[in-house]
Amino acid sequence: MNEIKVFGHQSPDTDATSSAIVWAWFLNNHRKQKARAYVLGKPNTEALFVLEKWEIETPELLEEVSKNDLVAIVDTNNTDELFSNINDTEILSIIDHHKLTGGLKTDSPLEVVIQPYASTMTVMFNVMNIEPVDFPNEIAGLMLSGILSDTLEFRSPTTTPADEKLARELAEALDVNVTEYANEMFDAKSQISHFTDTELLRLDSKIVEIKGESLRIAVLETTNPKLVLDRQVSIIEATAKVCEEDHVQHVLLFVIDILKQEATLFTHNDHVKEMASKAFGTTITGDTAILPGVVSRKKQIIPALSRS
């Protein structure tokens, strides 16, 4: 059997990067299938910190796929976040925790596991049937990291009891203090000064179609939002370039304050202000909108924009 290429979505975050490594490990060691983890872009600063912490090399960048490739997709089932020719490959499995988007096609049956948890790691744990104490330290560390990242250390409304239970069991097996480690991760995620404005708008973002409009919804989770807010003028100027290059109509940037559990939305034109006012029930007059309690793109931001 040819090597199985395992990868998550473009603009890889901690969960996408780590889950590709964890699933490739499981395929190699427990299913005896040759597999290798890849990324579809440079991982964000938090993901790079996690890889260094657990002494794992950054997966190789995968720049293209072909009809000869066997692939396993993790942390997404959205064709907009994958290669344009992804359906030419032989997709063997999809392991995910997002809503079913549609668009992926196969010529034969495949393994599809999509469950409503905050992190792909919790879904994988349910499939693997391995006790937390039996994982190698580096794999347990990646799994813990994926859960803490996607739940914002259990602050996100996407968090389920199963996510938190697994994270605490992994932390106990690793002898890791959850809060101290989460703070280290979030500090790493907040180090964004070396990114350009256009890079920030793409760093953790998804392209979605809502009411006939193509939107790039970007989220920056940070413990130091001032670093982003101080660059508001130049970031707003960069949205036009991102819209043109990425063929989207609008870019919405939500700066998530992890500690205050609120979002600041950059409302750079009247249409975005109108969208946000309807979606979040607030009156917006300036170039930003403070949205208390809004921290999740998946469970709060996209549903609110879709309903308005």
Contacts in CASP RR format, 6 or more apart in sequence:
PFRMAT RR
TARGET T0000
AUTHOR 0000-0000-0000
METHOD contacts of the structure
MODEL  1
MNEIKVFGHQSPDTDATSSAIVWAWFLNNHRKQKARAYVLGKPNTEALFV
LEKWEIETPELLEEVSKNDLVAIVDTNNTDELFSNINDTEILSIIDHHKL
TGGLKTDSPLEVVIQPYASTMTVMFNVMNIEPVDFPNEIAGLMLSGILSD
TLEFRSPTTTPADEKLARELAEALDVNVTEYANEMFDAKSQISHFTDTEL
LRLDSKIVEIKGESLRIAVLETTNPKLVLDRQVSIIEATAKVCEEDHVQH
VLLFVIDILKQEATLFTHNDHVKEMASKAFGTTITGDTAILPGVVSRKKQ
IIPALSRS
1 33 0 8 1.000
1 34 0 8 1.000
1 70 0 8 1.000
2 34 0 8 1.000
2 68 0 8 1.000
2 69 0 8 1.000
2 70 0 8 1.000
3 34 0 8 1.000
3 35 0 8 1.000
3 36 0 8 1.000
3 70 0 8 1.000
4 24 0 8 1.000
4 27 0 8 1.000
4 33 0 8 1.000
4 34 0 8 1.000
4 35 0 8 1.000
4 36 0 8 1.000
4 70 0 8 1.000
4 71 0 8 1.000
4 72 0 8 1.000
4 92 0 8 1.000
5 35 0 8 1.000
5 36 0 8 1.000
5 38 0 8 1.000
5 62 0 8 1.000
5 65 0 8 1.000
5 69 0 8 1.000
5 70 0 8 1.000
5 71 0 8 1.000
5 72 0 8 1.000
6 20 0 8 1.000
6 23 0 8 1.000
6 24 0 8 1.000
6 27 0 8 1.000
6 35 0 8 1.000
6 36 0 8 1.000
6 37 0 8 1.000
6 38 0 8 1.000
6 71 0 8 1.000
6 72 0 8 1.000
6 74 0 8 1.000
7 20 0 8 1.000
7 37 0 8 1.000
7 38 0 8 1.000
7 39 0 8 1.000
7 40 0 8 1.000
7 59 0 8 1.000
7 62 0 8 1.000
7 71 0 8 1.000
7 72 0 8 1.000
7 73 0 8 1.000
7 74 0 8 1.000
8 16 0 8 1.000
8 17 0 8 1.000
8 19 0 8 1.000
8 20 0 8 1.000
8 39 0 8 1.000
8 40 0 8 1.000
8 73 0 8 1.000
8 74 0 8 1.000
8 75 0 8 1.000
8 76 0 8 1.000
8 81 0 8 1.000
8 82 0 8 1.000
9 16 0 8 1.000
9 40 0 8 1.000
9 75 0 8 1.000
9 76 0 8 1.000
9 78 0 8 1.000
9 81 0 8 1.000
9 82 0 8 1.000
9 206 0 8 1.000
10 40 0 8 1.000
10 41 0 8 1.000
10 81 0 8 1.000
10 82 0 8 1.000
11 40 0 8 1.000
11 41 0 8 1.000
11 44 0 8 1.000
11 81 0 8 1.000
11 202 0 8 1.000
11 203 0 8 1.000
11 204 0 8 1.000
11 205 0 8 1.000
11 206 0 8 1.000
12 39 0 8 1.000
12 40 0 8 1.000
12 41 0 8 1.000
12 42 0 8 1.000
12 43 0 8 1.000
12 44 0 8 1.000
12 47 0 8 1.000
13 43 0 8 1.000
13 44 0 8 1.000
13 46 0 8 1.000
13 47 0 8 1.000
13 149 0 8 1.000
13 204 0 8 1.000
14 43 0 8 1.000
14 44 0 8 1.000
14 46 0 8 1.000
14 47 0 8 1.000
14 50 0 8 1.000
14 145 0 8 1.000
14 146 0 8 1.000
14 149 0 8 1.000
14 150 0 8 1.000
14 185 0 8 1.000
15 75 0 8 1.000
15 119 0 8 1.000
15 120 0 8 1.000
15 121 0 8 1.000
15 146 0 8 1.000
15 149 0 8 1.000
15 150 0 8 1.000
16 39 0 8 1.000
16 47 0 8 1.000
16 74 0 8 1.000
16 75 0 8 1.000
16 76 0 8 1.000
16 120 0 8 1.000
17 39 0 8 1.000
17 43 0 8 1.000
17 47 0 8 1.000
17 50 0 8 1.000
17 51 0 8 1.000
17 58 0 8 1.000
17 59 0 8 1.000
18 47 0 8 1.000
18 50 0 8 1.000
18 121 0 8 1.000
18 142 0 8 1.000
18 143 0 8 1.000
18 145 0 8 1.000
18 146 0 8 1.000
19 74 0 8 1.000
19 75 0 8 1.000
19 95 0 8 1.000
19 120 0 8 1.000
19 121 0 8 1.000
19 124 0 8 1.000
19 142 0 8 1.000
19 146 0 8 1.000
20 37 0 8 1.000
20 38 0 8 1.000
20 39 0 8 1.000
20 59 0 8 1.000
20 74 0 8 1.000
20 75 0 8 1.000
21 37 0 8 1.000
21 56 0 8 1.000
21 59 0 8 1.000
21 139 0 8 1.000
21 142 0 8 1.000
22 121 0 8 1.000
22 124 0 8 1.000
22 139 0 8 1.000
22 142 0 8 1.000
22 143 0 8 1.000
23 35 0 8 1.000
23 37 0 8 1.000
23 72 0 8 1.000
23 74 0 8 1.000
23 95 0 8 1.000
23 124 0 8 1.000
24 35 0 8 1.000
24 36 0 8 1.000
24 37 0 8 1.000
24 72 0 8 1.000
25 136 0 8 1.000
25 139 0 8 1.000
26 124 0 8 1.000
26 128 0 8 1.000
27 33 0 8 1.000
27 34 0 8 1.000
27 35 0 8 1.000
27 72 0 8 1.000
28 34 0 8 1.000
28 35 0 8 1.000
30 128 0 8 1.000
30 130 0 8 1.000
35 72 0 8 1.000
36 59 0 8 1.000
36 60 0 8 1.000
37 59 0 8 1.000
38 59 0 8 1.000
38 60 0 8 1.000
38 61 0 8 1.000
38 62 0 8 1.000
39 58 0 8 1.000
39 59 0 8 1.000
39 60 0 8 1.000
39 61 0 8 1.000
39 62 0 8 1.000
40 61 0 8 1.000
40 62 0 8 1.000
40 82 0 8 1.000
40 83 0 8 1.000
41 61 0 8 1.000
42 61 0 8 1.000
43 51 0 8 1.000
43 58 0 8 1.000
44 189 0 8 1.000
44 203 0 8 1.000
44 204 0 8 1.000
45 188 0 8 1.000
45 189 0 8 1.000
45 190 0 8 1.000
45 191 0 8 1.000
45 192 0 8 1.000
46 149 0 8 1.000
46 185 0 8 1.000
46 186 0 8 1.000
46 188 0 8 1.000
46 189 0 8 1.000
48 58 0 8 1.000
48 188 0 8 1.000
49 184 0 8 1.000
49 185 0 8 1.000
49 188 0 8 1.000
49 189 0 8 1.000
50 141 0 8 1.000
50 142 0 8 1.000
50 145 0 8 1.000
50 146 0 8 1.000
50 149 0 8 1.000
50 185 0 8 1.000
50 188 0 8 1.000
51 57 0 8 1.000
51 58 0 8 1.000
53 141 0 8 1.000
53 145 0 8 1.000
53 184 0 8 1.000
54 137 0 8 1.000
54 138 0 8 1.000
54 141 0 8 1.000
54 142 0 8 1.000
54 145 0 8 1.000
55 138 0 8 1.000
56 138 0 8 1.000
56 142 0 8 1.000
64 83 0 8 1.000
65 71 0 8 1.000
65 83 0 8 1.000
65 85 0 8 1.000
65 86 0 8 1.000
65 88 0 8 1.000
65 89 0 8 1.000
66 85 0 8 1.000
66 88 0 8 1.000
66 89 0 8 1.000
67 88 0 8 1.000
67 89 0 8 1.000
67 90 0 8 1.000
69 89 0 8 1.000
69 90 0 8 1.000
70 89 0 8 1.000
70 90 0 8 1.000
70 92 0 8 1.000
71 86 0 8 1.000
71 89 0 8 1.000
71 90 0 8 1.000
71 91 0 8 1.000
71 92 0 8 1.000
72 91 0 8 1.000
72 92 0 8 1.000
72 93 0 8 1.000
72 94 0 8 1.000
72 95 0 8 1.000
73 82 0 8 1.000
73 86 0 8 1.000
73 91 0 8 1.000
73 93 0 8 1.000
73 94 0 8 1.000
73 95 0 8 1.000
73 96 0 8 1.000
73 104 0 8 1.000
74 94 0 8 1.000
74 95 0 8 1.000
74 96 0 8 1.000
74 120 0 8 1.000
74 124 0 8 1.000
75 95 0 8 1.000
75 96 0 8 1.000
75 97 0 8 1.000
75 98 0 8 1.000
75 120 0 8 1.000
76 82 0 8 1.000
76 96 0 8 1.000
76 98 0 8 1.000
77 94 0 8 1.000
77 96 0 8 1.000
77 98 0 8 1.000
77 100 0 8 1.000
77 101 0 8 1.000
77 102 0 8 1.000
77 104 0 8 1.000
77 114 0 8 1.000
78 98 0 8 1.000
78 101 0 8 1.000
78 102 0 8 1.000
78 206 0 8 1.000
79 86 0 8 1.000
79 87 0 8 1.000
79 101 0 8 1.000
79 102 0 8 1.000
79 103 0 8 1.000
79 104 0 8 1.000
80 101 0 8 1.000
80 206 0 8 1.000
80 207 0 8 1.000
80 208 0 8 1.000
81 206 0 8 1.000
81 207 0 8 1.000
83 89 0 8 1.000
86 104 0 8 1.000
87 103 0 8 1.000
87 104 0 8 1.000
87 105 0 8 1.000
87 106 0 8 1.000
90 106 0 8 1.000
90 107 0 8 1.000
90 108 0 8 1.000
91 104 0 8 1.000
91 106 0 8 1.000
91 110 0 8 1.000
92 110 0 8 1.000
92 111 0 8 1.000
93 110 0 8 1.000
93 111 0 8 1.000
93 112 0 8 1.000
93 113 0 8 1.000
94 104 0 8 1.000
94 110 0 8 1.000
94 111 0 8 1.000
94 112 0 8 1.000
94 113 0 8 1.000
94 114 0 8 1.000
95 111 0 8 1.000
95 113 0 8 1.000
95 114 0 8 1.000
95 120 0 8 1.000
95 123 0 8 1.000
95 124 0 8 1.000
95 127 0 8 1.000
96 113 0 8 1.000
96 114 0 8 1.000
96 120 0 8 1.000
96 123 0 8 1.000
97 114 0 8 1.000
97 115 0 8 1.000
97 116 0 8 1.000
97 117 0 8 1.000
97 118 0 8 1.000
97 119 0 8 1.000
97 120 0 8 1.000
97 122 0 8 1.000
97 123 0 8 1.000
98 114 0 8 1.000
98 298 0 8 1.000
99 298 0 8 1.000
100 114 0 8 1.000
113 123 0 8 1.000
113 126 0 8 1.000
113 127 0 8 1.000
114 123 0 8 1.000
115 122 0 8 1.000
115 123 0 8 1.000
115 126 0 8 1.000
116 160 0 8 1.000
117 123 0 8 1.000
117 158 0 8 1.000
117 160 0 8 1.000
117 162 0 8 1.000
117 163 0 8 1.000
118 147 0 8 1.000
118 150 0 8 1.000
118 151 0 8 1.000
118 156 0 8 1.000
118 158 0 8 1.000
118 159 0 8 1.000
118 160 0 8 1.000
118 163 0 8 1.000
119 146 0 8 1.000
119 147 0 8 1.000
119 149 0 8 1.000
119 150 0 8 1.000
119 151 0 8 1.000
119 163 0 8 1.000
120 146 0 8 1.000
120 150 0 8 1.000
121 142 0 8 1.000
121 143 0 8 1.000
121 144 0 8 1.000
121 146 0 8 1.000
121 147 0 8 1.000
121 166 0 8 1.000
122 147 0 8 1.000
122 160 0 8 1.000
122 162 0 8 1.000
122 163 0 8 1.000
122 166 0 8 1.000
124 143 0 8 1.000
125 143 0 8 1.000
125 166 0 8 1.000
132 140 0 8 1.000
132 166 0 8 1.000
132 169 0 8 1.000
132 170 0 8 1.000
132 172 0 8 1.000
132 173 0 8 1.000
133 169 0 8 1.000
133 173 0 8 1.000
135 143 0 8 1.000
135 170 0 8 1.000
135 173 0 8 1.000
137 174 0 8 1.000
140 170 0 8 1.000
140 173 0 8 1.000
140 174 0 8 1.000
141 170 0 8 1.000
141 174 0 8 1.000
141 176 0 8 1.000
143 166 0 8 1.000
143 170 0 8 1.000
144 167 0 8 1.000
144 170 0 8 1.000
144 171 0 8 1.000
144 174 0 8 1.000
144 176 0 8 1.000
144 181 0 8 1.000
145 185 0 8 1.000
147 163 0 8 1.000
147 166 0 8 1.000
147 167 0 8 1.000
147 170 0 8 1.000
148 167 0 8 1.000
148 178 0 8 1.000
148 181 0 8 1.000
148 182 0 8 1.000
148 185 0 8 1.000
149 185 0 8 1.000
149 189 0 8 1.000
150 156 0 8 1.000
150 158 0 8 1.000
150 163 0 8 1.000
151 158 0 8 1.000
151 159 0 8 1.000
151 163 0 8 1.000
151 164 0 8 1.000
151 167 0 8 1.000
152 186 0 8 1.000
152 221 0 8 1.000
152 256 0 8 1.000
152 258 0 8 1.000
152 295 0 8 1.000
153 178 0 8 1.000
153 179 0 8 1.000
153 182 0 8 1.000
153 186 0 8 1.000
153 258 0 8 1.000
154 163 0 8 1.000
154 164 0 8 1.000
154 167 0 8 1.000
155 258 0 8 1.000
155 261 0 8 1.000
155 295 0 8 1.000
156 295 0 8 1.000
156 296 0 8 1.000
156 299 0 8 1.000
157 295 0 8 1.000
157 296 0 8 1.000
157 299 0 8 1.000
157 300 0 8 1.000
158 296 0 8 1.000
158 298 0 8 1.000
158 299 0 8 1.000
167 178 0 8 1.000
168 178 0 8 1.000
170 176 0 8 1.000
171 177 0 8 1.000
171 178 0 8 1.000
171 181 0 8 1.000
183 223 0 8 1.000
186 221 0 8 1.000
186 222 0 8 1.000
186 223 0 8 1.000
186 258 0 8 1.000
187 223 0 8 1.000
189 221 0 8 1.000
189 222 0 8 1.000
189 223 0 8 1.000
190 222 0 8 1.000
190 223 0 8 1.000
190 224 0 8 1.000
190 227 0 8 1.000
192 200 0 8 1.000
192 203 0 8 1.000
192 220 0 8 1.000
192 222 0 8 1.000
192 227 0 8 1.000
192 228 0 8 1.000
193 227 0 8 1.000
195 203 0 8 1.000
196 238 0 8 1.000
197 231 0 8 1.000
197 234 0 8 1.000
197 235 0 8 1.000
197 237 0 8 1.000
197 238 0 8 1.000
198 238 0 8 1.000
198 241 0 8 1.000
198 242 0 8 1.000
198 245 0 8 1.000
200 218 0 8 1.000
200 220 0 8 1.000
200 228 0 8 1.000
200 231 0 8 1.000
200 235 0 8 1.000
200 253 0 8 1.000
201 216 0 8 1.000
201 218 0 8 1.000
201 235 0 8 1.000
201 238 0 8 1.000
201 239 0 8 1.000
201 242 0 8 1.000
201 251 0 8 1.000
201 253 0 8 1.000
202 216 0 8 1.000
202 218 0 8 1.000
202 242 0 8 1.000
202 246 0 8 1.000
203 218 0 8 1.000
203 220 0 8 1.000
204 218 0 8 1.000
204 219 0 8 1.000
204 220 0 8 1.000
204 221 0 8 1.000
205 216 0 8 1.000
205 217 0 8 1.000
205 218 0 8 1.000
205 219 0 8 1.000
205 251 0 8 1.000
206 216 0 8 1.000
206 217 0 8 1.000
206 297 0 8 1.000
207 214 0 8 1.000
207 215 0 8 1.000
207 216 0 8 1.000
207 217 0 8 1.000
207 246 0 8 1.000
207 248 0 8 1.000
208 214 0 8 1.000
208 215 0 8 1.000
208 217 0 8 1.000
208 302 0 8 1.000
209 215 0 8 1.000
210 302 0 8 1.000
210 305 0 8 1.000
210 306 0 8 1.000
211 306 0 8 1.000
213 249 0 8 1.000
213 250 0 8 1.000
214 247 0 8 1.000
214 248 0 8 1.000
214 249 0 8 1.000
215 248 0 8 1.000
215 249 0 8 1.000
215 250 0 8 1.000
215 251 0 8 1.000
215 252 0 8 1.000
215 305 0 8 1.000
216 242 0 8 1.000
216 243 0 8 1.000
216 246 0 8 1.000
216 248 0 8 1.000
216 250 0 8 1.000
216 251 0 8 1.000
216 252 0 8 1.000
217 252 0 8 1.000
217 254 0 8 1.000
217 297 0 8 1.000
217 301 0 8 1.000
217 302 0 8 1.000
217 305 0 8 1.000
218 251 0 8 1.000
218 252 0 8 1.000
218 253 0 8 1.000
218 254 0 8 1.000
219 253 0 8 1.000
219 254 0 8 1.000
219 256 0 8 1.000
219 297 0 8 1.000
219 301 0 8 1.000
220 228 0 8 1.000
220 253 0 8 1.000
220 254 0 8 1.000
220 255 0 8 1.000
220 256 0 8 1.000
221 256 0 8 1.000
221 258 0 8 1.000
221 295 0 8 1.000
222 228 0 8 1.000
222 255 0 8 1.000
222 256 0 8 1.000
222 257 0 8 1.000
222 258 0 8 1.000
223 257 0 8 1.000
223 258 0 8 1.000
223 259 0 8 1.000
225 255 0 8 1.000
225 256 0 8 1.000
225 257 0 8 1.000
225 264 0 8 1.000
228 235 0 8 1.000
228 255 0 8 1.000
229 255 0 8 1.000
229 264 0 8 1.000
229 288 0 8 1.000
232 266 0 8 1.000
232 287 0 8 1.000
232 288 0 8 1.000
235 253 0 8 1.000
235 266 0 8 1.000
236 266 0 8 1.000
236 268 0 8 1.000
236 287 0 8 1.000
239 250 0 8 1.000
239 251 0 8 1.000
239 253 0 8 1.000
239 266 0 8 1.000
239 268 0 8 1.000
242 248 0 8 1.000
242 251 0 8 1.000
243 249 0 8 1.000
243 250 0 8 1.000
243 251 0 8 1.000
250 269 0 8 1.000
250 271 0 8 1.000
250 272 0 8 1.000
250 275 0 8 1.000
252 265 0 8 1.000
252 266 0 8 1.000
252 272 0 8 1.000
252 275 0 8 1.000
252 276 0 8 1.000
252 305 0 8 1.000
253 265 0 8 1.000
253 266 0 8 1.000
254 263 0 8 1.000
254 264 0 8 1.000
254 265 0 8 1.000
254 291 0 8 1.000
254 294 0 8 1.000
254 297 0 8 1.000
254 301 0 8 1.000
255 263 0 8 1.000
255 264 0 8 1.000
255 265 0 8 1.000
255 266 0 8 1.000
256 262 0 8 1.000
256 263 0 8 1.000
256 294 0 8 1.000
256 295 0 8 1.000
257 263 0 8 1.000
257 264 0 8 1.000
258 295 0 8 1.000
261 292 0 8 1.000
261 293 0 8 1.000
261 295 0 8 1.000
262 290 0 8 1.000
262 291 0 8 1.000
262 292 0 8 1.000
262 293 0 8 1.000
262 294 0 8 1.000
262 295 0 8 1.000
263 290 0 8 1.000
263 291 0 8 1.000
263 293 0 8 1.000
263 294 0 8 1.000
263 295 0 8 1.000
263 301 0 8 1.000
264 288 0 8 1.000
264 289 0 8 1.000
264 290 0 8 1.000
264 291 0 8 1.000
265 272 0 8 1.000
265 276 0 8 1.000
265 288 0 8 1.000
265 289 0 8 1.000
265 291 0 8 1.000
266 287 0 8 1.000
266 288 0 8 1.000
267 273 0 8 1.000
267 276 0 8 1.000
267 284 0 8 1.000
267 286 0 8 1.000
267 287 0 8 1.000
267 288 0 8 1.000
267 289 0 8 1.000
268 287 0 8 1.000
273 284 0 8 1.000
273 286 0 8 1.000
273 289 0 8 1.000
275 305 0 8 1.000
275 308 0 8 1.000
276 282 0 8 1.000
276 284 0 8 1.000
276 289 0 8 1.000
277 283 0 8 1.000
277 284 0 8 1.000
278 308 0 8 1.000
279 304 0 8 1.000
279 305 0 8 1.000
279 307 0 8 1.000
279 308 0 8 1.000
280 289 0 8 1.000
280 291 0 8 1.000
280 294 0 8 1.000
280 304 0 8 1.000
282 289 0 8 1.000
282 291 0 8 1.000
293 300 0 8 1.000
294 300 0 8 1.000
294 301 0 8 1.000
END
